[in-house]
Amino acid sequence: MKHYFVKVKVQAGEYQKIVSKLVESDSESEACNMALLNECHGDNPEWHDGGIIDMRWEFYYTILSIKVHESGRRFLNLYSILPRFFT
């Protein structure tokens, strides 16, 4: 398993925010999908143009994914950030 730091962009009308997530996965694409689905709040998210539409276009989620290298993992362990996200 590899560890990924995934930034999810949430667009809600003119409002926009960036959410950061740590994801453990075998591949970058799986990590991105997991992060997007985890951020959704609606019952029927739809895949659209590399992102997810949620609640009939109320929200649109897209991603930027960066792999966390072992040195990054040691840093996260040092500051007790990693266990919180993987338990």
PDB file of N, CA, C and O in Angstrom, chain B, residues numbered from 101:
ATOM      1  N   MET B 101       0.835  -1.191   0.000  1.00  0.00           N
ATOM      2  CA  MET B 101       0.000   0.000   0.000  1.00  0.00           C
ATOM      3  C   MET B 101       0.875   1.248   0.000  1.00  0.00           C
ATOM      4  O   MET B 101       1.926   1.298   0.639  1.00  0.00           O
ATOM      5  N   LYS B 102       0.412   2.244  -0.730  1.00  0.00           N
ATOM      6  CA  LYS B 102       1.083   3.537  -0.770  1.00  0.00           C
ATOM      7  C   LYS B 102       0.191   4.552  -0.061  1.00  0.00           C
ATOM      8  O   LYS B 102      -1.004   4.329   0.131  1.00  0.00           O
ATOM      9  N   HIS B 103       0.791   5.651   0.316  1.00  0.00           N
ATOM     10  CA  HIS B 103       0.061   6.700   1.012  1.00  0.00           C
ATOM     11  C   HIS B 103       0.014   7.937   0.127  1.00  0.00           C
ATOM     12  O   HIS B 103       1.034   8.361  -0.415  1.00  0.00           O
ATOM     13  N   TYR B 104      -1.169   8.508  -0.015  1.00  0.00           N
ATOM     14  CA  TYR B 104      -1.371   9.664  -0.876  1.00  0.00           C
ATOM     15  C   TYR B 104      -1.969  10.813  -0.089  1.00  0.00           C
ATOM     16  O   TYR B 104      -2.820  10.632   0.782  1.00  0.00           O
ATOM     17  N   PHE B 105      -1.498  11.989  -0.423  1.00  0.00           N
ATOM     18  CA  PHE B 105      -2.073  13.224   0.091  1.00  0.00           C
ATOM     19  C   PHE B 105      -2.935  13.752  -1.044  1.00  0.00           C
ATOM     20  O   PHE B 105      -2.408  14.109  -2.098  1.00  0.00           O
ATOM     21  N   VAL B 106      -4.247  13.809  -0.853  1.00  0.00           N
ATOM     22  CA  VAL B 106      -5.171  14.174  -1.924  1.00  0.00           C
ATOM     23  C   VAL B 106      -5.854  15.483  -1.563  1.00  0.00           C
ATOM     24  O   VAL B 106      -6.421  15.623  -0.479  1.00  0.00           O
ATOM     25  N   LYS B 107      -5.796  16.428  -2.470  1.00  0.00           N
ATOM     26  CA  LYS B 107      -6.518  17.684  -2.298  1.00  0.00           C
ATOM     27  C   LYS B 107      -7.794  17.593  -3.117  1.00  0.00           C
ATOM     28  O   LYS B 107      -7.756  17.346  -4.322  1.00  0.00           O
ATOM     29  N   VAL B 108      -8.921  17.795  -2.453  1.00  0.00           N
ATOM     30  CA  VAL B 108     -10.227  17.759  -3.106  1.00  0.00           C
ATOM     31  C   VAL B 108     -10.763  19.185  -3.177  1.00  0.00           C
ATOM     32  O   VAL B 108     -10.894  19.867  -2.160  1.00  0.00           O
ATOM     33  N   LYS B 109     -11.066  19.617  -4.387  1.00  0.00           N
ATOM     34  CA  LYS B 109     -11.659  20.941  -4.582  1.00  0.00           C
ATOM     35  C   LYS B 109     -13.176  20.777  -4.571  1.00  0.00           C
ATOM     36  O   LYS B 109     -13.723  20.002  -5.357  1.00  0.00           O
ATOM     37  N   VAL B 110     -13.851  21.494  -3.694  1.00  0.00           N
ATOM     38  CA  VAL B 110     -15.302  21.450  -3.569  1.00  0.00           C
ATOM     39  C   VAL B 110     -15.865  22.764  -4.111  1.00  0.00           C
ATOM     40  O   VAL B 110     -15.560  23.842  -3.600  1.00  0.00           O
ATOM     41  N   GLN B 111     -16.686  22.656  -5.147  1.00  0.00           N
ATOM     42  CA  GLN B 111     -17.324  23.824  -5.750  1.00  0.00           C
ATOM     43  C   GLN B 111     -18.809  23.781  -5.422  1.00  0.00           C
ATOM     44  O   GLN B 111     -19.492  22.820  -5.776  1.00  0.00           O
ATOM     45  N   ALA B 112     -19.316  24.801  -4.756  1.00  0.00           N
ATOM     46  CA  ALA B 112     -20.737  24.909  -4.425  1.00  0.00           C
ATOM     47  C   ALA B 112     -21.209  26.283  -4.892  1.00  0.00           C
ATOM     48  O   ALA B 112     -21.116  27.264  -4.155  1.00  0.00           O
ATOM     49  N   GLY B 113     -21.710  26.342  -6.105  1.00  0.00           N
ATOM     50  CA  GLY B 113     -22.069  27.636  -6.694  1.00  0.00           C
ATOM     51  C   GLY B 113     -20.819  28.471  -6.868  1.00  0.00           C
ATOM     52  O   GLY B 113     -19.861  28.032  -7.505  1.00  0.00           O
ATOM     53  N   GLU B 114     -20.818  29.671  -6.309  1.00  0.00           N
ATOM     54  CA  GLU B 114     -19.632  30.533  -6.392  1.00  0.00           C
ATOM     55  C   GLU B 114     -18.669  30.292  -5.245  1.00  0.00           C
ATOM     56  O   GLU B 114     -17.556  30.818  -5.247  1.00  0.00           O
ATOM     57  N   TYR B 115     -19.083  29.505  -4.271  1.00  0.00           N
ATOM     58  CA  TYR B 115     -18.240  29.173  -3.123  1.00  0.00           C
ATOM     59  C   TYR B 115     -17.314  28.019  -3.492  1.00  0.00           C
ATOM     60  O   TYR B 115     -17.724  27.072  -4.163  1.00  0.00           O
ATOM     61  N   GLN B 116     -16.067  28.107  -3.050  1.00  0.00           N
ATOM     62  CA  GLN B 116     -15.079  27.068  -3.357  1.00  0.00           C
ATOM     63  C   GLN B 116     -14.191  26.854  -2.143  1.00  0.00           C
ATOM     64  O   GLN B 116     -13.796  27.808  -1.472  1.00  0.00           O
ATOM     65  N   LYS B 117     -13.880  25.586  -1.868  1.00  0.00           N
ATOM     66  CA  LYS B 117     -12.925  25.297  -0.797  1.00  0.00           C
ATOM     67  C   LYS B 117     -12.068  24.105  -1.201  1.00  0.00           C
ATOM     68  O   LYS B 117     -12.445  23.322  -2.073  1.00  0.00           O
ATOM     69  N   ILE B 118     -10.917  23.979  -0.562  1.00  0.00           N
ATOM     70  CA  ILE B 118      -9.999  22.866  -0.796  1.00  0.00           C
ATOM     71  C   ILE B 118      -9.919  22.065   0.499  1.00  0.00           C
ATOM     72  O   ILE B 118      -9.667  22.616   1.571  1.00  0.00           O
ATOM     73  N   VAL B 119     -10.138  20.748   0.383  1.00  0.00           N
ATOM     74  CA  VAL B 119     -10.074  19.844   1.521  1.00  0.00           C
ATOM     75  C   VAL B 119      -8.903  18.897   1.293  1.00  0.00           C
ATOM     76  O   VAL B 119      -8.744  18.370   0.192  1.00  0.00           O
ATOM     77  N   SER B 120      -8.087  18.674   2.311  1.00  0.00           N
ATOM     78  CA  SER B 120      -6.944  17.760   2.203  1.00  0.00           C
ATOM     79  C   SER B 120      -7.253  16.457   2.914  1.00  0.00           C
ATOM     80  O   SER B 120      -7.811  16.448   4.012  1.00  0.00           O
ATOM     81  N   LYS B 121      -6.884  15.359   2.275  1.00  0.00           N
ATOM     82  CA  LYS B 121      -7.137  14.033   2.846  1.00  0.00           C
ATOM     83  C   LYS B 121      -5.903  13.157   2.676  1.00  0.00           C
ATOM     84  O   LYS B 121      -5.183  13.263   1.683  1.00  0.00           O
ATOM     85  N   LEU B 122      -5.669  12.294   3.653  1.00  0.00           N
ATOM     86  CA  LEU B 122      -4.638  11.270   3.531  1.00  0.00           C
ATOM     87  C   LEU B 122      -5.345   9.957   3.236  1.00  0.00           C
ATOM     88  O   LEU B 122      -6.288   9.577   3.930  1.00  0.00           O
ATOM     89  N   VAL B 123      -4.878   9.263   2.193  1.00  0.00           N
ATOM     90  CA  VAL B 123      -5.534   8.034   1.761  1.00  0.00           C
ATOM     91  C   VAL B 123      -4.485   6.948   1.581  1.00  0.00           C
ATOM     92  O   VAL B 123      -3.421   7.191   1.013  1.00  0.00           O
ATOM     93  N   GLU B 124      -4.787   5.754   2.064  1.00  0.00           N
ATOM     94  CA  GLU B 124      -3.936   4.584   1.866  1.00  0.00           C
ATOM     95  C   GLU B 124      -4.560   3.744   0.760  1.00  0.00           C
ATOM     96  O   GLU B 124      -5.719   3.341   0.856  1.00  0.00           O
ATOM     97  N   SER B 125      -3.773   3.479  -0.310  1.00  0.00           N
ATOM     98  CA  SER B 125      -4.333   2.784  -1.458  1.00  0.00           C
ATOM     99  C   SER B 125      -3.221   2.106  -2.256  1.00  0.00           C
ATOM    100  O   SER B 125      -2.038   2.401  -2.087  1.00  0.00           O
ATOM    101  N   ASP B 126      -3.637   1.187  -3.131  1.00  0.00           N
ATOM    102  CA  ASP B 126      -2.681   0.511  -4.007  1.00  0.00           C
ATOM    103  C   ASP B 126      -2.306   1.357  -5.214  1.00  0.00           C
ATOM    104  O   ASP B 126      -1.219   1.184  -5.766  1.00  0.00           O
ATOM    105  N   SER B 127      -3.187   2.278  -5.643  1.00  0.00           N
ATOM    106  CA  SER B 127      -2.903   3.088  -6.829  1.00  0.00           C
ATOM    107  C   SER B 127      -3.377   4.521  -6.625  1.00  0.00           C
ATOM    108  O   SER B 127      -4.227   4.802  -5.780  1.00  0.00           O
ATOM    109  N   GLU B 128      -2.812   5.409  -7.415  1.00  0.00           N
ATOM    110  CA  GLU B 128      -3.170   6.817  -7.333  1.00  0.00           C
ATOM    111  C   GLU B 128      -4.630   7.031  -7.738  1.00  0.00           C
ATOM    112  O   GLU B 128      -5.341   7.805  -7.097  1.00  0.00           O
ATOM    113  N   SER B 129      -5.084   6.351  -8.797  1.00  0.00           N
ATOM    114  CA  SER B 129      -6.466   6.537  -9.243  1.00  0.00           C
ATOM    115  C   SER B 129      -7.464   6.044  -8.197  1.00  0.00           C
ATOM    116  O   SER B 129      -8.506   6.668  -7.992  1.00  0.00           O
ATOM    117  N   GLU B 130      -7.153   4.932  -7.538  1.00  0.00           N
ATOM    118  CA  GLU B 130      -8.027   4.424  -6.473  1.00  0.00           C
ATOM    119  C   GLU B 130      -8.058   5.396  -5.295  1.00  0.00           C
ATOM    120  O   GLU B 130      -9.111   5.616  -4.698  1.00  0.00           O
ATOM    121  N   ALA B 131      -6.915   5.971  -4.963  1.00  0.00           N
ATOM    122  CA  ALA B 131      -6.846   6.943  -3.867  1.00  0.00           C
ATOM    123  C   ALA B 131      -7.688   8.175  -4.183  1.00  0.00           C
ATOM    124  O   ALA B 131      -8.384   8.698  -3.313  1.00  0.00           O
ATOM    125  N   CYS B 132      -7.621   8.632  -5.423  1.00  0.00           N
ATOM    126  CA  CYS B 132      -8.410   9.797  -5.833  1.00  0.00           C
ATOM    127  C   CYS B 132      -9.902   9.492  -5.750  1.00  0.00           C
ATOM    128  O   CYS B 132     -10.675  10.300  -5.236  1.00  0.00           O
ATOM    129  N   ASN B 133     -10.302   8.340  -6.248  1.00  0.00           N
ATOM    130  CA  ASN B 133     -11.714   7.951  -6.201  1.00  0.00           C
ATOM    131  C   ASN B 133     -12.211   7.853  -4.755  1.00  0.00           C
ATOM    132  O   ASN B 133     -13.308   8.309  -4.436  1.00  0.00           O
ATOM    133  N   MET B 134     -11.392   7.253  -3.889  1.00  0.00           N
ATOM    134  CA  MET B 134     -11.769   7.114  -2.479  1.00  0.00           C
ATOM    135  C   MET B 134     -11.945   8.485  -1.829  1.00  0.00           C
ATOM    136  O   MET B 134     -12.897   8.698  -1.079  1.00  0.00           O
ATOM    137  N   ALA B 135     -11.031   9.414  -2.112  1.00  0.00           N
ATOM    138  CA  ALA B 135     -11.105  10.750  -1.521  1.00  0.00           C
ATOM    139  C   ALA B 135     -12.346  11.491  -2.000  1.00  0.00           C
ATOM    140  O   ALA B 135     -13.018  12.151  -1.207  1.00  0.00           O
ATOM    141  N   LEU B 136     -12.659  11.388  -3.299  1.00  0.00           N
ATOM    142  CA  LEU B 136     -13.848  12.052  -3.837  1.00  0.00           C
ATOM    143  C   LEU B 136     -15.124  11.489  -3.213  1.00  0.00           C
ATOM    144  O   LEU B 136     -15.985  12.240  -2.753  1.00  0.00           O
ATOM    145  N   LEU B 137     -15.236  10.170  -3.201  1.00  0.00           N
ATOM    146  CA  LEU B 137     -16.437   9.543  -2.658  1.00  0.00           C
ATOM    147  C   LEU B 137     -16.601   9.812  -1.167  1.00  0.00           C
ATOM    148  O   LEU B 137     -17.721   9.941  -0.672  1.00  0.00           O
ATOM    149  N   ASN B 138     -15.480   9.895  -0.455  1.00  0.00           N
ATOM    150  CA  ASN B 138     -15.529  10.181   0.976  1.00  0.00           C
ATOM    151  C   ASN B 138     -16.016  11.599   1.269  1.00  0.00           C
ATOM    152  O   ASN B 138     -16.631  11.843   2.307  1.00  0.00           O
ATOM    153  N   GLU B 139     -15.745  12.518   0.371  1.00  0.00           N
ATOM    154  CA  GLU B 139     -16.135  13.912   0.585  1.00  0.00           C
ATOM    155  C   GLU B 139     -17.599  14.167   0.220  1.00  0.00           C
ATOM    156  O   GLU B 139     -18.201  15.116   0.723  1.00  0.00           O
ATOM    157  N   CYS B 140     -18.175  13.337  -0.643  1.00  0.00           N
ATOM    158  CA  CYS B 140     -19.573  13.514  -1.071  1.00  0.00           C
ATOM    159  C   CYS B 140     -20.539  13.326   0.092  1.00  0.00           C
ATOM    160  O   CYS B 140     -20.282  12.566   1.026  1.00  0.00           O
ATOM    161  N   HIS B 141     -21.649  14.036   0.007  1.00  0.00           N
ATOM    162  CA  HIS B 141     -22.655  13.941   1.058  1.00  0.00           C
ATOM    163  C   HIS B 141     -23.991  13.422   0.556  1.00  0.00           C
ATOM    164  O   HIS B 141     -24.821  12.997   1.360  1.00  0.00           O
ATOM    165  N   GLY B 142     -24.221  13.445  -0.743  1.00  0.00           N
ATOM    166  CA  GLY B 142     -25.485  13.005  -1.312  1.00  0.00           C
ATOM    167  C   GLY B 142     -25.574  11.492  -1.452  1.00  0.00           C
ATOM    168  O   GLY B 142     -24.585  10.780  -1.283  1.00  0.00           O
ATOM    169  N   ASP B 143     -26.772  11.013  -1.762  1.00  0.00           N
ATOM    170  CA  ASP B 143     -27.000   9.578  -1.905  1.00  0.00           C
ATOM    171  C   ASP B 143     -26.633   9.035  -3.278  1.00  0.00           C
ATOM    172  O   ASP B 143     -26.310   7.854  -3.405  1.00  0.00           O
ATOM    173  N   ASN B 144     -26.674   9.873  -4.305  1.00  0.00           N
ATOM    174  CA  ASN B 144     -26.434   9.408  -5.674  1.00  0.00           C
ATOM    175  C   ASN B 144     -25.401  10.265  -6.394  1.00  0.00           C
ATOM    176  O   ASN B 144     -25.756  11.001  -7.315  1.00  0.00           O
ATOM    177  N   PRO B 145     -24.138  10.189  -6.000  1.00  0.00           N
ATOM    178  CA  PRO B 145     -23.129  10.967  -6.717  1.00  0.00           C
ATOM    179  C   PRO B 145     -22.951  10.430  -8.133  1.00  0.00           C
ATOM    180  O   PRO B 145     -23.046   9.225  -8.363  1.00  0.00           O
ATOM    181  N   GLU B 146     -22.692  11.331  -9.079  1.00  0.00           N
ATOM    182  CA  GLU B 146     -22.500  10.959 -10.475  1.00  0.00           C
ATOM    183  C   GLU B 146     -21.111  11.401 -10.935  1.00  0.00           C
ATOM    184  O   GLU B 146     -20.685  12.521 -10.653  1.00  0.00           O
ATOM    185  N   TRP B 147     -20.412  10.519 -11.643  1.00  0.00           N
ATOM    186  CA  TRP B 147     -19.103  10.860 -12.199  1.00  0.00           C
ATOM    187  C   TRP B 147     -19.317  11.748 -13.416  1.00  0.00           C
ATOM    188  O   TRP B 147     -20.155  11.454 -14.268  1.00  0.00           O
ATOM    189  N   HIS B 148     -18.552  12.843 -13.495  1.00  0.00           N
ATOM    190  CA  HIS B 148     -18.679  13.761 -14.625  1.00  0.00           C
ATOM    191  C   HIS B 148     -17.353  14.467 -14.881  1.00  0.00           C
ATOM    192  O   HIS B 148     -16.865  15.200 -14.021  1.00  0.00           O
ATOM    193  N   ASP B 149     -16.778  14.255 -16.038  1.00  0.00           N
ATOM    194  CA  ASP B 149     -15.589  14.989 -16.489  1.00  0.00           C
ATOM    195  C   ASP B 149     -14.454  14.970 -15.460  1.00  0.00           C
ATOM    196  O   ASP B 149     -13.872  16.012 -15.156  1.00  0.00           O
ATOM    197  N   GLY B 150     -14.142  13.787 -14.928  1.00  0.00           N
ATOM    198  CA  GLY B 150     -13.029  13.635 -14.002  1.00  0.00           C
ATOM    199  C   GLY B 150     -13.337  14.001 -12.569  1.00  0.00           C
ATOM    200  O   GLY B 150     -12.442  13.977 -11.724  1.00  0.00           O
ATOM    201  N   GLY B 151     -14.581  14.341 -12.272  1.00  0.00           N
ATOM    202  CA  GLY B 151     -14.977  14.694 -10.914  1.00  0.00           C
ATOM    203  C   GLY B 151     -16.302  14.050 -10.567  1.00  0.00           C
ATOM    204  O   GLY B 151     -16.763  13.143 -11.259  1.00  0.00           O
ATOM    205  N   ILE B 152     -16.909  14.521  -9.496  1.00  0.00           N
ATOM    206  CA  ILE B 152     -18.196  13.988  -9.057  1.00  0.00           C
ATOM    207  C   ILE B 152     -19.188  15.126  -8.866  1.00  0.00           C
ATOM    208  O   ILE B 152     -18.882  16.144  -8.246  1.00  0.00           O
ATOM    209  N   ILE B 153     -20.392  14.925  -9.418  1.00  0.00           N
ATOM    210  CA  ILE B 153     -21.520  15.827  -9.200  1.00  0.00           C
ATOM    211  C   ILE B 153     -22.312  15.252  -8.036  1.00  0.00           C
ATOM    212  O   ILE B 153     -22.567  14.049  -7.978  1.00  0.00           O
ATOM    213  N   ASP B 154     -22.697  16.122  -7.115  1.00  0.00           N
ATOM    214  CA  ASP B 154     -23.427  15.664  -5.940  1.00  0.00           C
ATOM    215  C   ASP B 154     -24.662  16.535  -5.732  1.00  0.00           C
ATOM    216  O   ASP B 154     -24.616  17.747  -5.941  1.00  0.00           O
ATOM    217  N   MET B 155     -25.740  15.926  -5.328  1.00  0.00           N
ATOM    218  CA  MET B 155     -26.986  16.616  -5.008  1.00  0.00           C
ATOM    219  C   MET B 155     -27.475  17.499  -6.168  1.00  0.00           C
ATOM    220  O   MET B 155     -27.778  18.678  -5.988  1.00  0.00           O
ATOM    221  N   ARG B 156     -27.541  16.891  -7.362  1.00  0.00           N
ATOM    222  CA  ARG B 156     -28.048  17.564  -8.573  1.00  0.00           C
ATOM    223  C   ARG B 156     -27.323  18.878  -8.861  1.00  0.00           C
ATOM    224  O   ARG B 156     -27.960  19.921  -9.004  1.00  0.00           O
ATOM    225  N   TRP B 157     -26.019  18.831  -8.943  1.00  0.00           N
ATOM    226  CA  TRP B 157     -25.144  19.967  -9.256  1.00  0.00           C
ATOM    227  C   TRP B 157     -25.048  20.982  -8.120  1.00  0.00           C
ATOM    228  O   TRP B 157     -24.561  22.091  -8.340  1.00  0.00           O
ATOM    229  N   GLU B 158     -25.492  20.641  -6.925  1.00  0.00           N
ATOM    230  CA  GLU B 158     -25.273  21.540  -5.796  1.00  0.00           C
ATOM    231  C   GLU B 158     -23.779  21.623  -5.488  1.00  0.00           C
ATOM    232  O   GLU B 158     -23.256  22.683  -5.143  1.00  0.00           O
ATOM    233  N   PHE B 159     -23.099  20.469  -5.622  1.00  0.00           N
ATOM    234  CA  PHE B 159     -21.661  20.384  -5.359  1.00  0.00           C
ATOM    235  C   PHE B 159     -20.976  19.685  -6.520  1.00  0.00           C
ATOM    236  O   PHE B 159     -21.528  18.773  -7.135  1.00  0.00           O
ATOM    237  N   TYR B 160     -19.754  20.136  -6.807  1.00  0.00           N
ATOM    238  CA  TYR B 160     -18.919  19.472  -7.806  1.00  0.00           C
ATOM    239  C   TYR B 160     -17.533  19.294  -7.192  1.00  0.00           C
ATOM    240  O   TYR B 160     -16.921  20.264  -6.748  1.00  0.00           O
ATOM    241  N   TYR B 161     -17.040  18.062  -7.166  1.00  0.00           N
ATOM    242  CA  TYR B 161     -15.768  17.718  -6.527  1.00  0.00           C
ATOM    243  C   TYR B 161     -14.750  17.314  -7.583  1.00  0.00           C
ATOM    244  O   TYR B 161     -15.052  16.495  -8.451  1.00  0.00           O
ATOM    245  N   THR B 162     -13.562  17.874  -7.521  1.00  0.00           N
ATOM    246  CA  THR B 162     -12.446  17.470  -8.380  1.00  0.00           C
ATOM    247  C   THR B 162     -11.209  17.260  -7.516  1.00  0.00           C
ATOM    248  O   THR B 162     -11.208  17.613  -6.337  1.00  0.00           O
ATOM    249  N   ILE B 163     -10.151  16.683  -8.097  1.00  0.00           N
ATOM    250  CA  ILE B 163      -8.995  16.308  -7.285  1.00  0.00           C
ATOM    251  C   ILE B 163      -7.664  16.796  -7.816  1.00  0.00           C
ATOM    252  O   ILE B 163      -7.518  17.139  -8.990  1.00  0.00           O
ATOM    253  N   LEU B 164      -6.686  16.817  -6.902  1.00  0.00           N
ATOM    254  CA  LEU B 164      -5.269  16.953  -7.181  1.00  0.00           C
ATOM    255  C   LEU B 164      -4.591  15.995  -6.218  1.00  0.00           C
ATOM    256  O   LEU B 164      -4.729  16.139  -5.004  1.00  0.00           O
ATOM    257  N   SER B 165      -3.860  15.016  -6.744  1.00  0.00           N
ATOM    258  CA  SER B 165      -3.291  13.981  -5.875  1.00  0.00           C
ATOM    259  C   SER B 165      -1.776  14.022  -5.902  1.00  0.00           C
ATOM    260  O   SER B 165      -1.168  14.189  -6.959  1.00  0.00           O
ATOM    261  N   ILE B 166      -1.170  13.868  -4.732  1.00  0.00           N
ATOM    262  CA  ILE B 166       0.283  13.832  -4.611  1.00  0.00           C
ATOM    263  C   ILE B 166       0.665  12.650  -3.728  1.00  0.00           C
ATOM    264  O   ILE B 166       0.149  12.520  -2.618  1.00  0.00           O
ATOM    265  N   LYS B 167       1.545  11.803  -4.194  1.00  0.00           N
ATOM    266  CA  LYS B 167       1.975  10.642  -3.402  1.00  0.00           C
ATOM    267  C   LYS B 167       2.868  11.096  -2.251  1.00  0.00           C
ATOM    268  O   LYS B 167       3.762  11.924  -2.429  1.00  0.00           O
ATOM    269  N   VAL B 168       2.615  10.549  -1.090  1.00  0.00           N
ATOM    270  CA  VAL B 168       3.441  10.825   0.090  1.00  0.00           C
ATOM    271  C   VAL B 168       4.573   9.801   0.105  1.00  0.00           C
ATOM    272  O   VAL B 168       4.319   8.599   0.180  1.00  0.00           O
ATOM    273  N   HIS B 169       5.799  10.261   0.037  1.00  0.00           N
ATOM    274  CA  HIS B 169       6.953   9.365   0.062  1.00  0.00           C
ATOM    275  C   HIS B 169       7.233   8.919   1.500  1.00  0.00           C
ATOM    276  O   HIS B 169       6.663   9.471   2.441  1.00  0.00           O
ATOM    277  N   GLU B 170       8.093   7.938   1.670  1.00  0.00           N
ATOM    278  CA  GLU B 170       8.412   7.423   3.008  1.00  0.00           C
ATOM    279  C   GLU B 170       8.898   8.521   3.944  1.00  0.00           C
ATOM    280  O   GLU B 170       8.571   8.504   5.131  1.00  0.00           O
ATOM    281  N   SER B 171       9.669   9.470   3.436  1.00  0.00           N
ATOM    282  CA  SER B 171      10.120  10.552   4.311  1.00  0.00           C
ATOM    283  C   SER B 171       8.924  11.353   4.807  1.00  0.00           C
ATOM    284  O   SER B 171       8.910  11.805   5.952  1.00  0.00           O
ATOM    285  N   GLY B 172       7.912  11.533   3.945  1.00  0.00           N
ATOM    286  CA  GLY B 172       6.696  12.211   4.358  1.00  0.00           C
ATOM    287  C   GLY B 172       5.941  11.404   5.392  1.00  0.00           C
ATOM    288  O   GLY B 172       5.372  11.965   6.329  1.00  0.00           O
ATOM    289  N   ARG B 173       5.931  10.089   5.228  1.00  0.00           N
ATOM    290  CA  ARG B 173       5.235   9.229   6.183  1.00  0.00           C
ATOM    291  C   ARG B 173       5.904   9.310   7.561  1.00  0.00           C
ATOM    292  O   ARG B 173       5.214   9.365   8.579  1.00  0.00           O
ATOM    293  N   ARG B 174       7.243   9.319   7.599  1.00  0.00           N
ATOM    294  CA  ARG B 174       7.946   9.448   8.876  1.00  0.00           C
ATOM    295  C   ARG B 174       7.586  10.767   9.559  1.00  0.00           C
ATOM    296  O   ARG B 174       7.403  10.809  10.776  1.00  0.00           O
ATOM    297  N   PHE B 175       7.487  11.829   8.786  1.00  0.00           N
ATOM    298  CA  PHE B 175       7.106  13.132   9.319  1.00  0.00           C
ATOM    299  C   PHE B 175       5.704  13.071   9.926  1.00  0.00           C
ATOM    300  O   PHE B 175       5.482  13.564  11.031  1.00  0.00           O
ATOM    301  N   LEU B 176       4.753  12.461   9.197  1.00  0.00           N
ATOM    302  CA  LEU B 176       3.379  12.359   9.691  1.00  0.00           C
ATOM    303  C   LEU B 176       3.308  11.507  10.949  1.00  0.00           C
ATOM    304  O   LEU B 176       2.558  11.826  11.871  1.00  0.00           O
ATOM    305  N   ASN B 177       4.080  10.428  10.996  1.00  0.00           N
ATOM    306  CA  ASN B 177       4.124   9.599  12.199  1.00  0.00           C
ATOM    307  C   ASN B 177       4.707  10.374  13.381  1.00  0.00           C
ATOM    308  O   ASN B 177       4.226  10.259  14.508  1.00  0.00           O
ATOM    309  N   LEU B 178       5.731  11.148  13.115  1.00  0.00           N
ATOM    310  CA  LEU B 178       6.391  11.925  14.166  1.00  0.00           C
ATOM    311  C   LEU B 178       5.403  12.860  14.856  1.00  0.00           C
ATOM    312  O   LEU B 178       5.435  13.002  16.078  1.00  0.00           O
ATOM    313  N   TYR B 179       4.542  13.486  14.096  1.00  0.00           N
ATOM    314  CA  TYR B 179       3.584  14.434  14.655  1.00  0.00           C
ATOM    315  C   TYR B 179       2.210  13.809  14.913  1.00  0.00           C
ATOM    316  O   TYR B 179       1.228  14.520  15.124  1.00  0.00           O
ATOM    317  N   SER B 180       2.151  12.487  14.895  1.00  0.00           N
ATOM    318  CA  SER B 180       0.929  11.725  15.217  1.00  0.00           C
ATOM    319  C   SER B 180      -0.254  12.085  14.333  1.00  0.00           C
ATOM    320  O   SER B 180      -1.401  12.008  14.772  1.00  0.00           O
ATOM    321  N   ILE B 181       0.010  12.471  13.115  1.00  0.00           N
ATOM    322  CA  ILE B 181      -1.064  12.806  12.182  1.00  0.00           C
ATOM    323  C   ILE B 181      -1.552  11.546  11.478  1.00  0.00           C
ATOM    324  O   ILE B 181      -2.755  11.372  11.285  1.00  0.00           O
ATOM    325  N   LEU B 182      -0.636  10.672  11.095  1.00  0.00           N
ATOM    326  CA  LEU B 182      -0.984   9.501  10.294  1.00  0.00           C
ATOM    327  C   LEU B 182      -1.973   8.565  10.963  1.00  0.00           C
ATOM    328  O   LEU B 182      -2.943   8.176  10.312  1.00  0.00           O
ATOM    329  N   PRO B 183      -1.795   8.174  12.221  1.00  0.00           N
ATOM    330  CA  PRO B 183      -2.732   7.216  12.814  1.00  0.00           C
ATOM    331  C   PRO B 183      -4.176   7.716  12.853  1.00  0.00           C
ATOM    332  O   PRO B 183      -5.101   6.913  12.728  1.00  0.00           O
ATOM    333  N   ARG B 184      -4.386   8.992  13.019  1.00  0.00           N
ATOM    334  CA  ARG B 184      -5.726   9.562  13.073  1.00  0.00           C
ATOM    335  C   ARG B 184      -6.493   9.304  11.764  1.00  0.00           C
ATOM    336  O   ARG B 184      -7.699   9.058  11.797  1.00  0.00           O
ATOM    337  N   PHE B 185      -5.809   9.357  10.627  1.00  0.00           N
ATOM    338  CA  PHE B 185      -6.465   9.247   9.334  1.00  0.00           C
ATOM    339  C   PHE B 185      -6.612   7.808   8.859  1.00  0.00           C
ATOM    340  O   PHE B 185      -7.430   7.538   7.979  1.00  0.00           O
ATOM    341  N   PHE B 186      -5.844   6.882   9.415  1.00  0.00           N
ATOM    342  CA  PHE B 186      -5.868   5.510   8.929  1.00  0.00           C
ATOM    343  C   PHE B 186      -6.516   4.542   9.901  1.00  0.00           C
ATOM    344  O   PHE B 186      -6.414   3.331   9.708  1.00  0.00           O
ATOM    345  N   THR B 187      -7.176   5.033  10.934  1.00  0.00           N
ATOM    346  CA  THR B 187      -7.839   4.145  11.871  1.00  0.00           C
ATOM    347  C   THR B 187      -9.332   4.175  11.662  1.00  0.00           C
ATOM    348  O   THR B 187     -10.068   3.483  12.366  1.00  0.00           O
TER     349      THR B 187
END
